[in-house]
């Protein structure tokens, strides 16, 4: 894609207009202007061209004479990139350059919520028996919600937070998932598939990855429908210096009777029909990469086993509430609810 939005500084306005006319799926029409080599030195928008033509209608003027010399960019680094400051300045497109000023990629700030230095594993190997017969021939993650499968909603949200390397653990009818997404290149990401010969629980597949290339790894269920803010989860883990962060969902329990507070058999006070709110596991985990070494190789192992071990050893486990919608699609009633809900957001 970057080739389509680059132009040499000696090319003409007419050539630039032809290039701008062929740009698709980007929030702002912009070209990045190259010097004699391939270093980006300027930027050029359709607005720059309009302003030039108003003063001088010469379409053969060189683009290097009408460009913005003060364009904003970032240099590629493996770190968290805070996009909020750029959005506050109403910047739409942020170019990422290498140390030689060559264009590596562009970040569309209308579509990208964050750039998180994370790799992710999505657990998608389960049978989904409770959703039978729907899952007799289709794996649960591939059931449609609106115009696309459940798992694709999650992948697209991960992409919007700048996550570009995704592992998908598969077993039951996993070929359908692999055939649908391929290597991820159509979405501009990289997808690797981790095949489970035997069920490995909710964390065992992590042990099958030879090497994660980020200090923290995101692990999540494939059958969630949620607008969780991955950046909030990441920043809370960093700010808390935690070993693991778990996204949580509120679970409310209404007691239809008076509840006594007691000392031995004496009632000291009571609450009439109280409600209690608990934070429950939402199936999304951010894990320090070093913890993955504790997971036994190619054995059944649940993420809750790792959480228990971490707490026993005095490690720091935190939770981060999801401030939005979250549906765990485990039963037909959950799937129906998600199908109705997606109609209002697509």
VOBA-1610 file (N, C-alpha, C; in pm, whole numbers, padded with zeros to 5 digits, always signed):
BEGIN
Unk+00083-00121+00000Unk+00000+00000+00000Unk+00086+00126+00000Unk+00204+00121+00065Unk+00284+00242+00075Unk+00333+00292-00060Unk+00354+00199-00156Unk+00400+00241-00288Unk+00299+00333-00355Unk+00171+00309-00329Unk+00066+00387-00395Unk+00056+00529-00342Unk+00115+00556-00227Unk+00101+00690-00168Unk+00236+00763-00161Unk+00331+00722-00247Unk+00461+00789-00254Unk+00480+00848-00393Unk+00552+00960-00399Unk+00576+01027-00526Unk+00710+01100-00517Unk+00784+01101-00626Unk+00911+01172-00629Unk+00888+01323-00636Unk+00977+01399-00575Unk+00956+01545-00567Unk+00963+01612-00704Unk+01018+01544-00806Unk+01027+01602-00940Unk+00904+01573-01026Unk+00814+01489-00978Unk+00694+01461-01057Unk+00600+01581-01053Unk+00502+01578-01145Unk+00415+01694-01163Unk+00287+01685-01079Unk+00220+01798-01070Unk+00090+01803-01002Unk-00008+01708-01070Unk-00004+01701-01203Unk-00095+01612-01276Unk-00072+01467-01235Unk+00053+01428-01222Unk+00086+01292-01179Unk+00036+01268-01036Unk+00050+01369-00952Unk+00003+01357-00813Unk-00148+01341-00808Unk-00219+01415-00893Unk-00365+01404-00895Unk-00409+01264-00936Unk-00339+01205-01032Unk-00372+01068-01073Unk-00350+00970-00959Unk-00242+00989-00884Unk-00215+00900-00770Unk-00320+00918-00661Unk-00353+01043-00631Unk-00454+01070-00528Unk-00589+01010-00567Unk-00620+01013-00694Unk-00748+00962-00742Unk-00760+00811-00724Unk-00647+00742-00711Unk-00648+00595-00697Unk-00635+00548-00553Unk-00626+00641-00459Unk-00616+00602-00318Unk-00753+00556-00269Unk-00756+00445-00197Unk-00881+00389-00145Unk-00867+00358+00004Unk-00980+00365+00073Unk-00990+00320+00212Unk-00893+00391+00306Unk-00865+00518+00281Unk-00783+00599+00370Unk-00861+00724+00406Unk-00850+00768+00530Unk-00934+00878+00578Unk-00896+01014+00520Unk-00773+01027+00468Unk-00733+01154+00409Unk-00650+01127+00285Unk-00674+01206+00178Unk-00596+01193+00056Unk-00462+01260+00076Unk-00356+01180+00078Unk-00222+01232+00106Unk-00118+01149+00035Unk-00012+01216-00011Unk+00104+01150-00070Unk+00228+01190+00009Unk+00327+01103+00012Unk+00453+01133+00078Unk+00560+01146-00029Unk+00630+01258-00025Unk+00719+01298-00132Unk+00862+01254-00101Unk+00926+01190-00201Unk+01059+01132-00184Unk+01166+01220-00247Unk+01288+01212-00192Unk+01403+01281-00251Unk+01461+01195-00363Unk+01586+01217-00398Unk+01648+01140-00507Unk+01651+00991-00475Unk+01663+00958-00347Unk+01657+00818-00307Unk+01514+00781-00274Unk+01495+00719-00157Unk+01360+00682-00116Unk+01324+00743+00019Unk+01397+00845+00061Unk+01369+00910+00188Unk+01250+01005+00174Unk+01161+01001+00271Unk+01045+01091+00271Unk+01090+01227+00323Unk+01064+01330+00246Unk+01106+01465+00285Unk+00990+01563+00299Unk+00877+01531+00239Unk+00763+01623+00236Unk+00634+01543+00235Unk+00523+01612+00257Unk+00391+01552+00237Unk+00309+01641+00145Unk+00213+01580+00078Unk+00131+01651-00019Unk-00013+01604-00007Unk-00106+01696+00016Unk-00248+01663+00025Unk-00323+01723-00093Unk-00448+01680-00109Unk-00532+01740-00213Unk-00553+01888-00185Unk-00552+01927-00057Unk-00565+02068-00022Unk-00447+02150-00068Unk-00325+02094-00056Unk-00206+02163-00105Unk-00217+02190-00255Unk-00268+02091-00328Unk-00283+02105-00473Unk-00387+02211-00507Unk-00499+02211-00437Unk-00603+02311-00464Unk-00550+02452-00442Unk-00479+02470-00332Unk-00426+02604-00302Unk-00326+02650-00408Unk-00245+02554-00459Unk-00149+02588-00563Unk-00219+02625-00694Unk-00321+02548-00731Unk-00390+02572-00858Unk-00469+02702-00857Unk-00515+02743-00741Unk-00586+02870-00731Unk-00491+02986-00766Unk-00365+02971-00722Unk-00266+03076-00749Unk-00208+03064-00890Unk-00192+02940-00936Unk-00128+02915-01066Unk-00182+02784-01121Unk-00261+02786-01230Unk-00326+02664-01281Unk-00233+02571-01359Unk-00103+02582-01339Unk-00007+02499-01412Unk-00003+02358-01352Unk-00054+02259-01428Unk-00057+02120-01381Unk+00079+02051-01393Unk+00174+02118-01457Unk+00305+02056-01477Unk+00410+02109-01379Unk+00365+02185-01284Unk+00456+02231-01179Unk+00501+02111-01097Unk+00625+02113-01050Unk+00681+02003-00972Unk+00620+02004-00830Unk+00588+01883-00784Unk+00522+01874-00654Unk+00613+01920-00540Unk+00745+01911-00561Unk+00837+01955-00457Unk+00825+02102-00425Unk+00762+02179-00515Unk+00748+02323-00494Unk+00623+02362-00416Unk+00532+02268-00395Unk+00404+02305-00331Unk+00375+02223-00205Unk+00472+02145-00159Unk+00447+02051-00050Unk+00455+02115+00088Unk+00408+02037+00185Unk+00418+02075+00325Unk+00552+02024+00380Unk+00637+02119+00416Unk+00771+02081+00464Unk+00773+02050+00613Unk+00663+02072+00682Unk+00657+02054+00828Unk+00569+01934+00866Unk+00566+01832+00783Unk+00478+01718+00811Unk+00526+01643+00935Unk+00430+01580+01004Unk+00458+01509+01129Unk+00470+01360+01101Unk+00568+01297+01164Unk+00588+01153+01145Unk+00645+01093+01272Unk+00649+00960+01276Unk+00711+00886+01385Unk+00816+00792+01326Unk+00921+00768+01404Unk+01023+00671+01364Unk+00990+00537+01429Unk+01003+00430+01352Unk+00968+00296+01400Unk+01045+00260+01526Unk+00972+00220+01630Unk+01031+00171+01753Unk+00938+00066+01811Unk+00996-00030+01883Unk+00913-00133+01946Unk+00871-00084+02084Unk+00774+00004+02085Unk+00726+00062+02210Unk+00580+00101+02192Unk+00518+00135+02305Unk+00382+00185+02298Unk+00381+00324+02237Unk+00297+00344+02139Unk+00286+00473+02072Unk+00153+00536+02109Unk+00158+00646+02183Unk+00037+00715+02227Unk-00017+00801+02113Unk-00130+00759+02057Unk-00188+00830+01942Unk-00278+00946+01983Unk-00311+00956+02112Unk-00408+01058+02154Unk-00359+01199+02126Unk-00228+01223+02143Unk-00176+01358+02120Unk-00189+01397+01973Unk-00175+01301+01883Unk-00190+01331+01741Unk-00337+01354+01706Unk-00425+01277+01767Unk-00567+01295+01741Unk-00615+01430+01791Unk-00559+01476+01903Unk-00597+01608+01955Unk-00557+01719+01859Unk-00454+01695+01779Unk-00410+01794+01679Unk-00483+01777+01547Unk-00581+01687+01545Unk-00663+01660+01427Unk-00579+01606+01310Unk-00475+01531+01344Unk-00397+01464+01241Unk-00469+01336+01201Unk-00482+01315+01071Unk-00558+01200+01021Unk-00468+01082+00985Unk-00352+01112+00928Unk-00260+01008+00882Unk-00123+01032+00946Unk-00070+00928+01010Unk+00061+00937+01072Unk+00156+00841+01002Unk+00257+00892+00930Unk+00353+00802+00866Unk+00456+00750+00966Unk+00495+00624+00949Unk+00600+00563+01028Unk+00720+00541+00937Unk+00832+00603+00972Unk+00953+00597+00890Unk+01059+00515+00961Unk+01152+00460+00882Unk+01267+00394+00944Unk+01376+00499+00968Unk+01492+00455+01014Unk+01598+00549+01049Unk+01656+00620+00928Unk+01633+00566+00809Unk+01678+00630+00685Unk+01568+00715+00623Unk+01462+00739+00698Unk+01349+00823+00653Unk+01266+00756+00544Unk+01276+00624+00529Unk+01193+00554+00430Unk+01059+00517+00492Unk+00956+00525+00413Unk+00821+00501+00461Unk+00798+00352+00482Unk+00762+00313+00605Unk+00733+00174+00636Unk+00584+00145+00630Unk+00506+00235+00687Unk+00361+00218+00690Unk+00296+00350+00726Unk+00166+00354+00711Unk+00091+00471+00759Unk-00013+00423+00860Unk-00039+00507+00958Unk-00142+00479+01056Unk-00259+00573+01028Unk-00372+00514+00996Unk-00494+00592+00974Unk-00559+00615+01110Unk-00550+00737+01160Unk-00596+00766+01296Unk-00748+00769+01308Unk-00818+00767+01195Unk-00963+00754+01199Unk-01004+00610+01229Unk-00918+00515+01194Unk-00950+00374+01208Unk-00869+00304+01318Unk-00756+00362+01355Unk-00666+00298+01451Unk-00681+00364+01587Unk-00711+00283+01688Unk-00731+00335+01823Unk-00599+00345+01900Unk-00504+00259+01868Unk-00379+00255+01942Unk-00279+00172+01863Unk-00152+00179+01904Unk-00048+00092+01849Unk+00016+00023+01968Unk-00028-00098+01995Unk+00018-00169+02113Unk+00128-00268+02077Unk+00237-00270+02153Unk+00347-00364+02126Unk+00314-00503+02181Unk+00217-00568+02118Unk+00167-00696+02167Unk+00152-00795+02052Unk+00176-00922+02082Unk+00129-01031+01999Unk+00012-01096+02072Unk-00074-01161+01997Unk-00197-01215+02056Unk-00217-01360+02015Unk-00271-01438+02108Unk-00321-01571+02074Unk-00470-01576+02100Unk-00544-01623+01999Unk-00689-01642+02011Unk-00716-01791+02022Unk-00788-01831+02125Unk-00818-01973+02147Unk-00945-02011+02072Unk-00931-02095+01971Unk-01044-02125+01883Unk-01057-02274+01854Unk-01016-02359+01949Unk-01016-02502+01921Unk-01132-02580+01978Unk-01220-02514+02055Unk-01327-02585+02125Unk-01436-02640+02034Unk-01509-02737+02085Unk-01615-02804+02009Unk-01744-02722+02005Unk-01777-02648+02109Unk-01900-02568+02111Unk-02025-02653+02114Unk-02025-02757+02198Unk-02137-02851+02202Unk-02269-02785+02240Unk-02264-02685+02326Unk-02389-02623+02372Unk-02460-02548+02261Unk-02391-02520+02153Unk-02452-02451+02039Unk-02488-02548+01926Unk-02478-02677+01953Unk-02521-02777+01856Unk-02673-02763+01835Unk-02726-02779+01713Unk-02661-02833+01592Unk-02588-02728+01507Unk-02588-02601+01549Unk-02522-02497+01469Unk-02374-02529+01450Unk-02313-02591+01551Unk-02170-02618+01546Unk-02137-02760+01500Unk-02234-02830+01448Unk-02206-02966+01400Unk-02120-02965+01273Unk-02135-02860+01194Unk-02059-02851+01069Unk-01977-02723+01058Unk-01994-02633+01153Unk-01922-02504+01153Unk-01860-02484+01291Unk-01732-02449+01300Unk-01674-02423+01433Unk-01736-02298+01493Unk-01754-02300+01624Unk-01823-02188+01690Unk-01765-02051+01653Unk-01633-02033+01647Unk-01581-01900+01613Unk-01623-01849+01476Unk-01667-01942+01387Unk-01705-01902+01252Unk-01855-01878+01237Unk-01932-01892+01344Unk-02074-01856+01336Unk-02087-01707+01308Unk-02181-01671+01223Unk-02194-01532+01178Unk-02260-01445+01285Unk-02204-01327+01301Unk-02268-01217+01373Unk-02279-01102+01276Unk-02399-01076+01226Unk-02414-00977+01122Unk-02347-01025+00995Unk-02252-00947+00945Unk-02192-00976+00815Unk-02066-01060+00823Unk-02019-01094+00942Unk-01892-01167+00951Unk-01889-01258+01072Unk-01798-01356+01073Unk-01792-01451+01185Unk-01752-01384+01317Unk-01788-01451+01427Unk-01756-01400+01561Unk-01607-01368+01571Unk-01522-01461+01530Unk-01379-01443+01548Unk-01327-01326+01465Unk-01390-01296+01353Unk-01343-01184+01270Unk-01372-01051+01338Unk-01482-01042+01412Unk-01506-00920+01490Unk-01389-00897+01585Unk-01341-01004+01649Unk-01231-00991+01744Unk-01099-00957+01674Unk-01073-01020+01561Unk-00950-00990+01487Unk-00949-00846+01439Unk-01061-00800+01387Unk-01067-00661+01340Unk-01046-00562+01455Unk-01097-00595+01573Unk-01075-00506+01687Unk-00928-00507+01729Unk-00865-00624+01727Unk-00723-00631+01758Unk-00643-00546+01659Unk-00679-00553+01532Unk-00610-00474+01430Unk-00625-00325+01459Unk-00743-00284+01504Unk-00766-00141+01532Unk-00680-00091+01647Unk-00624-00183+01727Unk-00533-00145+01834Unk-00387-00172+01795Unk-00363-00188+01666Unk-00227-00198+01615Unk-00161-00331+01633Unk-00236-00435+01664Unk-00178-00569+01684Unk-00173-00641+01549Unk-00053-00680+01509Unk-00033-00730+01373Unk+00012-00874+01365Unk+00043-00934+01480Unk+00081-01076+01480Unk-00016-01151+01570Unk-00090-01243+01509Unk-00193-01317+01582Unk-00171-01466+01561Unk-00172-01540+01671Unk-00173-01686+01667Unk-00317-01731+01695Unk-00362-01829+01622Unk-00494-01886+01647Unk-00476-02034+01678Unk-00515-02076+01800Unk-00509-02218+01835Unk-00636-02285+01785Unk-00619-02392+01708Unk-00732-02457+01642Unk-00727-02607+01665Unk-00844-02668+01658Unk-00857-02814+01663Unk-00983-02856+01587Unk-01101-02839+01648Unk-01226-02883+01587Unk-01259-02797+01464Unk-01266-02862+01348Unk-01298-02796+01221Unk-01210-02673+01196Unk-01086-02682+01244Unk-00995-02568+01231Unk-00960-02532+01088Unk-00974-02628+00995Unk-00945-02599+00855Unk-01032-02484+00803Unk-01156-02476+00852Unk-01245-02370+00805Unk-01193-02232+00846Unk-01138-02224+00967Unk-01081-02097+01013Unk-00957-02062+00932Unk-00871-02161+00911Unk-00748-02138+00836Unk-00777-02101+00691Unk-00874-02167+00631Unk-00909-02137+00491Unk-00967-01996+00478Unk-01040-01952+00579Unk-01106-01821+00573Unk-01006-01707+00586Unk-00913-01716+00680Unk-00822-01605+00707Unk-00686-01620+00637Unk-00650-01743+00600Unk-00519-01763+00539Unk-00407-01715+00630Unk-00307-01652+00569Unk-00193-01605+00647Unk-00214-01465+00705Unk-00335-01410+00685Unk-00367-01279+00740Unk-00331-01162+00652Unk-00262-01188+00541Unk-00211-01078+00457Unk-00323-00992+00399Unk-00440-01050+00375Unk-00550-00970+00322Unk-00595-00863+00421Unk-00568-00884+00547Unk-00600-00784+00649Unk-00477-00705+00693Unk-00365-00728+00626Unk-00244-00654+00658Unk-00176-00699+00785Unk-00201-00825+00827Unk-00140-00878+00948Unk-00078-01014+00917Unk-00018-01074+01020Unk+00038-01209+01007Unk-00035-01302+01103Unk-00086-01414+01050Unk-00156-01512+01132Unk-00084-01646+01122Unk-00053-01704+01238Unk+00000-01839+01246Unk-00102-01927+01318Unk-00111-02053+01280Unk-00208-02144+01339Unk-00136-02246+01426Unk-00185-02262+01547Unk-00130-02359+01641Unk-00230-02473+01652Unk-00193-02588+01598Unk-00284-02704+01596Unk-00266-02786+01723Unk-00377-02813+01789Unk-00377-02894+01910Unk-00411-03039+01874Unk-00316-03131+01893Unk-00345-03272+01868Unk-00445-03325+01971Unk-00430-03279+02094Unk-00523-03310+02202Unk-00564-03178+02266Unk-00683-03172+02330Unk-00725-03048+02395Unk-00620-03003+02498Unk-00585-02874+02493Unk-00478-02821+02579Unk-00529-02721+02682Unk-00661-02713+02699Unk-00713-02618+02797Unk-00708-02476+02744Unk-00721-02381+02834Unk-00731-02240+02791Unk-00597-02169+02786Unk-00487-02240+02813Unk-00356-02175+02806Unk-00247-02266+02751Unk-00275-02395+02738Unk-00171-02490+02698Unk-00111-02461+02562Unk-00190-02405+02470Unk-00139-02379+02334Unk-00028-02274+02335Unk-00022-02191+02438Unk+00086-02091+02446Unk+00223-02159+02448Unk+00229-02280+02504Unk+00357-02351+02515Unk+00408-02399+02380Unk+00322-02397+02277Unk+00361-02448+02145Unk+00421-02341+02055Unk+00419-02217+02101Unk+00481-02108+02024Unk+00630-02104+02058Unk+00715-02115+01958Unk+00859-02119+01982Unk+00909-01992+02051Unk+00863-01877+02003Unk+00910-01752+02060Unk+00812-01640+02035Unk+00768-01575+02141Unk+00691-01452+02127Unk+00789-01335+02120Unk+00761-01239+02036Unk+00855-01129+02012Unk+00816-00999+02083Unk+00719-01007+02173Unk+00683-00891+02254Unk+00693-00931+02401Unk+00717-00833+02486Unk+00737-00861+02629Unk+00609-00907+02697Unk+00496-00871+02640Unk+00367-00912+02695Unk+00284-00973+02583Unk+00204-01071+02619Unk+00124-01144+02520Unk-00023-01137+02560Unk-00107-01106+02464Unk-00251-01103+02486Unk-00310-01239+02452Unk-00390-01292+02542Unk-00458-01420+02522Unk-00607-01397+02537Unk-00687-01447+02442Unk-00831-01425+02453Unk-00911-01538+02390Unk-01032-01554+02440Unk-01125-01651+02382Unk-01174-01601+02247Unk-01206-01693+02159Unk-01251-01656+02025Unk-01400-01628+02018Unk-01475-01670+02120Unk-01621-01663+02113Unk-01678-01545+02192Unk-01598-01441+02206Unk-01644-01321+02276Unk-01691-01217+02175Unk-01792-01144+02213Unk-01836-01029+02134Unk-01829-00908+02227Unk-01730-00822+02204Unk-01702-00717+02300Unk-01632-00599+02234Unk-01647-00483+02294Unk-01571-00365+02252Unk-01468-00329+02358Unk-01408-00429+02420Unk-01305-00408+02521Unk-01197-00314+02468Unk-01147-00228+02556Unk-01040-00135+02521Unk-00906-00199+02559Unk-00837-00254+02460Unk-00711-00322+02487Unk-00604-00225+02537Unk-00613-00101+02496Unk-00515-00002+02542Unk-00530+00021+02693Unk-00653+00032+02742Unk-00674+00048+02886Unk-00615-00069+02963Unk-00638-00191+02913Unk-00585-00311+02978Unk-00433-00306+02981Unk-00373-00269+02869Unk-00227-00262+02859Unk-00170-00158+02955Unk-00228-00038+02954Unk-00174+00070+03037Unk-00192+00041+03186Unk-00303-00023+03223Unk-00322-00059+03363Unk-00217-00160+03407Unk-00184-00253+03320Unk-00079-00350+03354Unk+00056-00281+03371Unk+00088-00190+03279Unk+00215-00118+03286Unk+00220-00031+03411Unk+00115+00047+03433Unk+00114+00140+03547Unk+00118+00065+03681Unk+00060-00054+03684Unk+00056-00132+03808Unk+00179-00221+03824Unk+00265-00224+03721Unk+00381-00314+03722Unk+00337-00457+03756Unk+00230-00500+03689Unk+00170-00630+03718Unk+00232-00739+03630Unk+00221-00862+03677Unk+00267-00977+03600Unk+00160-01026+03503Unk+00034-01004+03540Unk-00077-01043+03454Unk-00196-00952+03482Unk-00267-00917+03376Unk-00390-00839+03389Unk-00504-00916+03324Unk-00618-00920+03390Unk-00735-00992+03341Unk-00849-00894+03321Unk-00905-00892+03200Unk-01024-00811+03178Unk-01141-00874+03253Unk-01224-00790+03312Unk-01335-00843+03393Unk-01467-00783+03349Unk-01572-00859+03377Unk-01708-00815+03349Unk-01788-00817+03479Unk-01872-00718+03498Unk-01952-00714+03620Unk-02059-00823+03619Unk-02073-00888+03732Unk-02177-00991+03748Unk-02257-00955+03872Unk-02384-00926+03851Unk-02470-00879+03959Unk-02557-00992+04013Unk-02560-01005+04144Unk-02643-01106+04210Unk-02746-01034+04297Unk-02874-01059+04270Unk-02983-01002+04351Unk-03033-01108+04449Unk-03031-01076+04577Unk-03080-01166+04681Unk-03226-01129+04713Unk-03320-01220+04694Unk-03461-01185+04713Unk-03507-01184+04858Unk-03416-01201+04950Unk-03451-01207+05093Unk-03361-01112+05172Unk-03396-01092+05297Unk-03310-01016+05386Unk-03186-01100+05420Unk-03071-01035+05421Unk-02945-01102+05452Unk-02897-01055+05588Unk-02872-01150+05676Unk-02828-01119+05813Unk-02676-01106+05821Unk-02633-01014+05900Unk-02494-01010+05946Unk-02497-01056+06091Unk-02412-01154+06124Unk-02427-01221+06252Unk-02295-01233+06328Unk-02308-01254+06457Unk-02199-01297+06545Unk-02252-01418+06621Unk-02192-01533+06590Unk-02246-01660+06637Unk-02392-01671+06590Unk-02489-01681+06683Unk-02628-01691+06637Unk-02705-01562+06655Unk-02631-01455+06684Unk-02697-01325+06707Unk-02694-01242+06580Unk-02808-01185+06541Unk-02818-01096+06426Unk-02776-00956+06470Unk-02669-00903+06408Unk-02621-00769+06444Unk-02677-00661+06351Unk-02711-00701+06229Unk-02775-00609+06134Unk-02823-00692+06017Unk-02899-00629+05932Unk-02942-00702+05813Unk-02970-00604+05700Unk-02963-00659+05577Unk-02994-00581+05457Unk-03112-00647+05388Unk-03208-00566+05351Unk-03328-00617+05287Unk-03306-00628+05137Unk-03313-00750+05084Unk-03302-00779+04940Unk-03183-00705+04876Unk-03063-00732+04924Unk-02947-00660+04871Unk-02904-00711+04734Unk-02827-00629+04666Unk-02764-00669+04540Unk-02613-00661+04558Unk-02544-00760+04503Unk-02400-00764+04512Unk-02342-00767+04370Unk-02238-00691+04349Unk-02172-00687+04218Unk-02032-00745+04232Unk-02003-00844+04148Unk-01873-00910+04150Unk-01803-00886+04016Unk-01671-00887+04019Unk-01593-00881+03896Unk-01559-01025+03854Unk-01606-01063+03734Unk-01587-01200+03688Unk-01490-01204+03569Unk-01429-01318+03551Unk-01331-01338+03445Unk-01397-01322+03308Unk-01344-01232+03224Unk-01404-01205+03093Unk-01333-01276+02978Unk-01235-01361+03009Unk-01171-01440+02903Unk-01070-01364+02819Unk-01014-01256+02874Unk-00912-01176+02804Unk-00799-01152+02903Unk-00677-01190+02865Unk-00565-01187+02959Unk-00442-01124+02893Unk-00373-01043+02970Unk-00246-00987+02926Unk-00138-01043+03018Unk-00040-01111+02959Unk+00053-01194+03037Unk+00197-01151+03010Unk+00272-01137+03117Unk+00416-01118+03102Unk+00475-01242+03035Unk+00555-01222+02931Unk+00606-01334+02851Unk+00681-01436+02936Unk+00745-01391+03042Unk+00823-01483+03125Unk+00734-01587+03193Unk+00608-01552+03218Unk+00517-01646+03283Unk+00486-01766+03194Unk+00495-01748+03064Unk+00462-01856+02971Unk+00557-01974+02989Unk+00677-01947+03040Unk+00773-02054+03065Unk+00723-02152+03170Unk+00628-02110+03253Unk+00573-02197+03358Unk+00471-02297+03302Unk+00423-02274+03181Unk+00320-02361+03123Unk+00384-02489+03072Unk+00339-02606+03115Unk+00400-02732+03070Unk+00381-02751+02920Unk+00482-02803+02856Unk+00483-02817+02710Unk+00381-02920+02663Unk+00290-02874+02576Unk+00196-02963+02507Unk+00114-03049+02604Unk+00071-02986+02715Unk-00015-03054+02812Unk-00137-02969+02840Unk-00243-03037+02886Unk-00364-02964+02922Unk-00334-02871+03039Unk-00365-02743+03019Unk-00333-02643+03122Unk-00425-02524+03103Unk-00499-02489+03207Unk-00591-02376+03200Unk-00523-02248+03247Unk-00571-02136+03195Unk-00516-02007+03236Unk-00538-01983+03385Unk-00645-02039+03440Unk-00668-02022+03584Unk-00561-02096+03666Unk-00502-02202+03610Unk-00390-02269+03678Unk-00272-02173+03690Unk-00246-02100+03583Unk-00136-02004+03585Unk-00166-01890+03681Unk-00291-01845+03683Unk-00330-01738+03775Unk-00311-01781+03921Unk-00354-01904+03953Unk-00339-01954+04089Unk-00193-01966+04129Unk-00112-02015+04037Unk+00031-02029+04065Unk+00095-01893+04087Unk+00056-01796+04007Unk+00110-01661+04020Unk+00077-01600+04156Unk-00049-01614+04198Unk-00091-01558+04328Unk-00018-01628+04443Unk-00005-01760+04436Unk+00063-01835+04542Unk+00209-01792+04557Unk+00270-01758+04445Unk+00411-01719+04448Unk+00431-01572+04484Unk+00321-01502+04509Unk+00331-01361+04545Unk+00344-01266+04428Unk+00314-01315+04307Unk+00315-01228+04190Unk+00196-01133+04191Unk+00196-01042+04097Unk+00091-00939+04094Unk-00007-00966+03981Unk-00129-01000+04019Unk-00239-01024+03925Unk-00343-00915+03948Unk-00377-00842+03842Unk-00477-00735+03854Unk-00593-00762+03760Unk-00706-00695+03786Unk-00819-00702+03694Unk-00849-00563+03640Unk-00909-00558+03523Unk-00943-00431+03459Unk-01085-00443+03402Unk-01182-00371+03460Unk-01321-00383+03414Unk-01339-00337+03269Unk-01425-00408+03198Unk-01462-00368+03062Unk-01574-00265+03072Unk-01549-00145+03020Unk-01650-00039+03021Unk-01716-00035+02883Unk-01800-00130+02858Unk-01865-00139+02728Unk-01945-00268+02725Unk-01965-00322+02606Unk-02045-00445+02598Unk-01953-00567+02595Unk-02005-00677+02645Unk-01932-00803+02651Unk-02033-00916+02656Unk-02026-01004+02557Unk-02114-01122+02553Unk-02027-01245+02529Unk-02037-01339+02620Unk-01969-01468+02604Unk-02066-01562+02535Unk-02036-01596+02409Unk-02131-01672+02327Unk-02110-01820+02352Unk-02170-01870+02460Unk-02156-02010+02496Unk-02282-02090+02476Unk-02397-02022+02484Unk-02527-02091+02475Unk-02611-02025+02366Unk-02716-02095+02318Unk-02802-02037+02215Unk-02859-01901+02253Unk-02894-01881+02380Unk-02950-01753+02421Unk-02846-01641+02410Unk-02718-01674+02434Unk-02611-01575+02419Unk-02593-01538+02273Unk-02596-01639+02186Unk-02579-01615+02043Unk-02693-01529+01989Unk-02815-01558+02033Unk-02930-01478+01989Unk-02916-01334+02036Unk-02872-01315+02160Unk-02853-01180+02212Unk-02749-01103+02130Unk-02638-01170+02099Unk-02533-01105+02020Unk-02582-01073+01879Unk-02662-01163+01820Unk-02715-01137+01686Unk-02805-01015+01683Unk-02883-00997+01787Unk-02970-00878+01796Unk-02887-00753+01821Unk-02786-00766+01907Unk-02708-00650+01945Unk-02627-00596+01827Unk-02570-00687+01745Unk-02483-00643+01636Unk-02559-00562+01532Unk-02690-00580+01524Unk-02771-00504+01427Unk-02762-00354+01454Unk-02736-00317+01578Unk-02739-00177+01617Unk-02602-00110+01609Unk-02497-00189+01577Unk-02364-00129+01574Unk-02293-00146+01440Unk-02343-00232+01354Unk-02277-00249+01224Unk-02310-00134+01129
//
